[in-house]
Amino acid sequence: MQAPFRRAEPPPGWCHYFPSNEYAHNDRRVSLIDQLRPYLRSEESWNVFLSRVSLVGATKERTVLPLSFAQFAHACGVPDVLEAVSMQPAEALPCLSVAIHEVGVVRMPLSTPTLSCGDHTYRP
């Protein structure tokens, strides 16, 4: 059996979605983020997400992503998603946001400037 992946640094976006929480590689939120990443990295899944995103507000400053968590849990194959959203939505929803953020950073063109999150800098 393969050992679980251990991140040395927090995922991109961690400090934005969990600003008051110090990063720890064994945090259950990190585990959920890492389980969601492979599904979100697929071209088909990413395109589905992009097609559902809409900008709202007078100046289009907010992003909305309507999502059925039952359908999402089935599609992504991560059994803990539905339970996490039901029991700890304040943790689970930011985990999904961090995973989307991380995949989005990886998909950005190489000419994109680096992104900073706390003491960490990310280059796509």
Secondary structure, 3 states (H helix, E strand, C coil): CCCCCCCCCCCCCHHHHCCCCCCCCCCHHHHHHHHHHHHHHCHHHHHHHHHHCEEECCCCCEEECCCCHHHHHHHHCCCHHHHHHHHCHHHHHHHHHHHHHHHHHHHCCCCCCCEEECCEEECC
